[in-house]
Amino acid sequence: METMRDIRNRMRSVRQSLQITGAMKLISTAKLRKARRRLDETLPYFQAIRETMRDIIMHAQAPGEKWFDTRKDKAERKVCTLVITADKGLAGGYNNAVIRYAEAACPPGSILLPIGQVGKRYFLERDFVLLEDFAVSRKEPSVSEAKDVAAFAADQFLSGRIDEFRVVFTRMHSTVKLEPEMIGLLPLDQGAIAARARHSQDTDVYSYEPDEDSVFDVLVPHYLKGIIYGALVEAFASEQAARMTAMDSATKNAEEMLGRLRLVYNRARQAAITSEVSEIVAGAAALQD
Amino acid sequence: MSTIHCEVLTPYRRFFSGEVESLLFVTHDGEIEILADHEPIASAVGIGILRIRTEGGDKRAALSEGFVRVKTGRVDIFVDAAEWPEEIEVERAEKALERAEKRLAEDTEAQAWQVAASRRAAARARNRLAASRWATESAPQQEA
């Protein structure tokens, strides 16, 4: 049976963990509030830029061809996947869910571009080709960081080194519903053109100033940057939400454990007192004899 | 006067949303003015001043690069940054301009893209300064 001192020690360590998880919960709650605000501010841009792009592609006569899939018949298609994870753990299933999702989507030997330390460390040890290491600080995503990634992707795509880019990040449906998701970046989605028929009531035909190619040269990098930034912001908010939930349940667990230990401790103390009393009584009885 | 719905969006916020009579801004092809019933276009937006004309009067803002899409009854402008003149930090813009000009003057080994980036930084700073100057100069008239 555990002695009283053992139990006291355990209680102390649980109490210390409780303090840490409680503090982390408070911090991530504050960070989540901030991240959500950022997300709400970005969302209109993120959604509108995707819709607009779809619209433009749909109505373009002969859009900038180099941005589309012109390499379908290439034997060995090089696909690069951006995987957005956190820099730190202790965020419940957040990192794991993204990594598992990415692994399911990418067969071993695939080309990856991890963003975030946890993902990078994980993929480094496995059978993947890591293309580039962007030191994107996951503290607070910025547009200029998204711009660097977008410029890199556009450059690799246009030079023909990579035939397809896509991004895996965590979408925040609500604070408790976080789901990894994959969206395509490049080539531009020609499936949208197939949807043209369905939107035939919208008869706008865009004219391009000065011409289609130069408009697409500006438009596509902006579009990519917008999408990547949106994904970074959403992933960041998801990370905070996951951490908050994880730390909340850890705190609750610790409190529960502390309660149980207190019972055990009291029982042990009671047992000690009882045995002391019975020793005294036994001793007194022995004297009387 | 008939109006057209306009949205100016940046990654950081919805900068402007409302009915406008006209929009004037700079594209890579020169200045362009959008009125109601403009033909649908897609174009690149350059660094410059955006003039928004509404029933209530004119407003101006400093725009960074991006693109514009005009469709029937609606204009969307997507830019990296947009600021009203009163939001611009003059000191910061002046410092940015100084830095960019120093880079351009001193760094002779810079790559072409670095030079282009410095030029754009200088242009953005100048544009901000111009926008804020415009606001201080015309402020008394606006009140009148």
Interface residues (C-beta under 8 A of the other chain):
Chain A: E41 T42 P44 Y45 F46 A48 I49 T52 D55 I56 H59 V143 A146 D202 D204 V205 Y206 S207 Y208 E209 P210 S214 V215 V218 L219 H222 G226 Y229 G230
Chain B: E7 L9 T10 P11 Y12 R13 R14 T27 H28 D29 I32 E39 P40 I41 A42 S43 A44 E65 G66 F67 R69 K71 T72 D76 F78 D80
